Amino acid sequence: MLLSRLVISKKQVRMTTLTHRARRTEVSKNSEKKMESEEDSNWEKSPDNEDSGDSKDIRLTLMEEVLLLGLKDKEGYTSFWNDCISSGLRGGILIELAMRGRIYLEPPTMRKKRLLDRKVLLKSDSPTGDVLLDETLKHIKATEPTETVQTWIELLTGETWNPFKLQYQLRNVRERIAKNLVEKGILTTEKQNFLLFDMTTHPVTNTTEKQRLVKKLQDSVLERWVNDPQRMDKRTLALLVLAHSSDVLENVFSSLTDDKYDVAMNRAKDLVELDPEVEGTKPSATEMIWAVLAAFNKS
């Protein structure tokens, strides 16, 4: 009888232990999901994403904002002379993923302190809901050995001579981003004939949203200028860096008066000419922003 009770008692202990372990595992998984959910929620609730008026429900990614800034309003296409925007959009994808808590730079070591030497690591493969972001996330997850920011920008753009790396190229990026903006009611789709060929264009229909975006960037270097990138809103800082790298910053400031234009361009120039290695090591810095800037400065 006593032996039977001891056996039952041991079974109960084992069951209790297993239950506790199962609960701890479940709590751990739920905690991870909660953190990912909170990161996406924080991105959506960021003051920089709070729009007013007609566009209050619109949420744009950094890539969508860069393309919108680069598009000619009536014509619906980017400048034929702009050969920077493709790589700029890929840099925007990396920054967006980092700001949503999906990727990060490996910690600095004695051998790898420079931003351009450190690898891009996966933090979470939880889907973001954006096709381009999720496609990039799958590539990063599947790649061994890991790659640097500069290498990823080159791979995603297709600027590689390695035939085994061509599968990482993101195709039709501008068209896919434009399609997202059409679905959000900011662009429309048209066909234009250019003598020898027809081209799909995307004229701007929601000029209010584009004007809001332009004014936000103008204010960031004029009325709200803080002369310190660490005190700037992170998404605004990222957008300024990407607009510069994508060669669309001129579009942002072209509507300003001559004196304000000079001030805005000089302040933006001072910002992007800062040393990314120095700025990236500061306590409140978003390393991926500075790593992307460093990659474009080197290229």
N, C-alpha and C positions, 0 to 999 in steps of 0.2 A: 504493500500500500504506500509506504514511504517512498520506495523506489519509483513507483508510478507517478507520485506527486512531483518528485525531482525531475523526471523526464518531461512532464507537462510544463513545469516551471522553466526548464531550459528552452523548450520550444517557444514559450511565451516571450522569453528574453530575446531569442533569435528573431521572432516575428516583430517584436517591438523595435529591435535594432534595424531590421530591414525596412520597417515602416518609416523610421526616422530618416534612414538614408534616402529612401524614395522621396520623402517629403523635402529633404535638403536639396536633392537633385532637381525636384520640381520647382522649388523656391528659387534655386540658382538660375534655371532656365527662364522662369518668369521674370526674374530680376534683370537678366540680359535683354529679354524682349522689351521690358519696361524702359530700360535705358535707351534702347534703339528708338522706341516710340517717342520718348521724351526728347531725344535729339532731333527727330523730324518735327516734332511739335514745336520745339524751341525755334527751329528754322522758320516755321510758318508764322510764329508769333513775334519774330524779330521786328523791332520798330521800323527797320528799314524795309520790311515787307508789308507794312501796313499802308495801304493806299487809301486815298480819299475820293469822294465823289463817285463818278461812274465806274471807276476801276477798283473799287474797294475789295472785290472778290477775286481779283486777278493776282496770281502768284507766278512770278517768272523766275526761271533759273538764270544763272550768270551767262550761260551760252545764249539763251534767248534774248537777254538784254544786250549783249555784244552784237548779235546779228541785227537786232532792231536798230541799234545806233548806226550800224554800217549800211543799212538799206536806204536807197533814195526813195523818198516818200511816194512820189507819183509813178516813177518808173518801176519800182519794186524789185530792184536788184542792186548788188554792191558794185563798187567801182571796178571796172575791168583791170585797172592798174594796181589794185590791192592784192598783193601776193602774200600778205601776212595773216589775213583773217582766218585762214584754214587752221594754221597751227595755234593761233590765239584761241580759237574755239576749243581745241583739244586741251589747252592749258586750263581753260575754264571748267572743263569736265573734271580735271584732277582737283582743282580748288573746291568745286561744288561737292565732290565726294568726301573730301577732307572735312569740310564744314558741316557735312551731315553725319560725320562720325563713322564713315565706312573705311577710310584709309588713313594712314599717317606715315611720317618719315621715321625710319629706324633711329633710335637714340644715338647721339654722337658718342664716338669712342676716340681713343688716342690716335687711331689710324684714319678714322673717318669723321672729321669734324665739319668739313665743308658741306654745305647743303647739296651741292651737285654730286657729291660722292656717296651720299646716303640713299639707301634703297627705299622704295615705296612698299609698305607692308599693309596687309589686309587686317582691318580691325573687326569688321562685320560684313558678311555677305548678304545681309537682309535686303530684299528688294526695295528700291526707292520709289518705284512707280513711274520712273522716267526710262524710256527704252534705251537711250544712249548711255545714261549713267549705269544702268544694269548690265548692258553689254560690256562696257569697260570693266565693270566690277568682276564679271566672269573671266575676262582675260587676265586681270591682275591675280585673281585667285588661282588660276590654272598655270601660271607661269613660274617655272623653276629653271635657273635661279632667278631671284627677284631682280628688278631693274630700277634704275634711277629715274628721277622726274624728267630729265632731258631725254633719256632714251624712250620713255613712254610717250612723250609728245611726238617724237620722230616715228615711233611704231604706229601710233594711232593715226598719224597723218599719212603714213605710207612711204615716208622718206627713209627707206632702208634698202641696201643692196643684198640683204640676206633673204633668199627665197623662202626659207623656213619661217621667217618672221612676218611674211605678208598677210597671214591670216588675222593679224592683230589690227590691220587697218580698218578704221571706221569709214564706211562708204556713204555717200550722199548725205553728209552731215548737215550741210546748209539747207538742203531740201527738207530733211526730216525735222529740223528745228523750225523752219518756216511753217511746216504743216502743223506743228504744235501751236504756233502763234495764230494760225488760221482758226484752229479749233477753239482758241481762247478769245476769238473775236477781234484780234488786233490787226491781222492782215487778211487779204483776200487773194484769190488765185486767178491769174489771167494768162493768156497766151499772146506773145508778141513776135512779130516777124522781123528778123534782122537780115534781110536780103537773101542770104544763103541758107539760113536756118531759122527754125522756130524755137522760142525759148519760153519756158514757164516762168512767170514773174509773180511777185507777191507785193503789190502796192499796200501802203499803210492805210487802213480804214479807221482805226481808233487812234487818231492823232493826239487825243488827250493823254493816253498812256505814254506815248513817246515823249510828249512835252514834259510830262511829270518826271520821266527818267532823265531827260536832258537837264531840267531845272535842278534835280537832286544833285547831279554831278557838278553843275555850275556853282550851286550854293556851297558845296563841300570845299571848293577852293576859293570862294569869295566870302559870302556872309558867314559861313560856318567854319572858316579856315582855322585850324587849331595849331598848325605848324608842327605837328607831332603825329606821325602815323600810328603810334601806339594808342593815341586817344581818339582816333577816328573809328567810326563804325566799320566793322570788319568787312562787310559785304560791299560797302561803298569803296573802301580801300582796294578790295579785290577787283571791283569793276573799273576803277581808274587804272590799275596795273594792266588789266586785260584790254581795255580800250586803247591804251598806249601800245601794247604789244601787237594788237590787231590793226593798228594804224587807222583807228576811227575817232581818235580824240579830237581831231580837227573838226569833225562833224558836230561834236558836243559844244564847242566854243564859238563856232562860226557866226552865231546869231548875236553875240555880244558886241557892245560898242568897242571901238578900237582900244581905249584905255583899259577897259575891263578884260578884253581879250588878251592883252599883253600880260596883265597881272595873273590871269587864270593859267595861261600857258607856262609862264615862268614858275609858278608854284607847282604845277603838275610836273614840270621838268625837274624841279628840285626834289620832288617826291620820288620819281622813278630813277633818279640818279644817285639815290642813297645806296650805301653798300648793303646788299641783301644779307651778307654773312654777319654783319654787325646787327642789323635790325632783326634778323631771324632768331638771334640768341636772347633777345630781351624777354623778360618774364611773361608779358601779356601778348607776345607775338603769335600770329598764326603762321607757322613755319612754311606751310605749303604755298602761301601767297608769295613769300620771298624766294622760295625755291623755284617757282615758275618764273618770276622776274629774273632770277639769276640765269636760268636756262635761256631765256630770250636775249639777255645781255650778251651771253657767250656766243649765241648763234649768229 
